[in-house]
């Protein structure tokens, strides 16, 4: 199970490259969302592995915040005065 977490951390590092270098703001937004989902999955796996429900609740809260933040930022990008 710990190897799966290491693989996910490696994928997050590769996705963070797109976050830093991405040619457009939309690419960076998708990379940020994917990195945050990867870390939420890592937190959920840690919660299940250690049988601690607190971290699972925390991962659900982070997932909801990530979703709301992504929707809000795409609404911001869709405004006419931003372009």
N, C-alpha and C positions, 0 to 999 in steps of 0.2 A: 504494500500500500504506500510505503514511503517513496518507492521509486516512481509511482504515478504522480506524487506531489512534485518530485524533482523534474519530471517531464513537463508538468504544467508550468513550473517556474521558468524552465527553458523556453517554452512557447511564449510566455509573458515577456521575456527579455527580447525575443525576436519581434513581438508585436510592438514593444516600446520603441524599437527602431523606426517603425512606420509612424509612431506618434511624434517622434522628434524630427524626422526627415520628410514626412508626408508632403507632397506637392500642393495639396489643397486642404482647406479647413475641414472638408467633409471626410477626407481620408484620416485626418487626425482624430475626428470625432468617433469614427468607427473603431480606430485603434484604441482610443481611450475606453470605449465601451467594452471592447473585447478583453482588454487587460483587467478592467474592474470585474468582469464576469469570471475571469480565470481566478482571480484572488478570492472572489466569493465562493467559488467551487472548492478552492483549497481550504477556506474557512469551514465550509460545510463538511468536507471530508475529515478535517481535524476534529470537528464536533462529534461526528459519528464514531470516529476511532476512539476517542477518549470518553465517550458516553456522557457528554456534558451538553445539556440542552441550551445553555445560555449562548454558546457560540452559534448554534443553529438559528436562534432568534435574531442574533446580531447579523448573520449573513442574510436573512430575509429582509431585515431593515435596510441593509446596504443595497440589496437588489432593488428594493422599491425606490430608494433615493437615486440610484443610478438610472433607473427607468424615467423617473420624473425629470432628472437633470438632462437626459438625452432629449426628451420631448421638448423641454423648455428651450434648449439650445437650438434645436432644429426649427422651432417657431421663430426664434431670434434670427436665424439665418434666412428664413423665408420672407422676412419683412422687406418692403420695397426700398426704404430709406437706407438699408444696410448695403445694398448693391451699388 
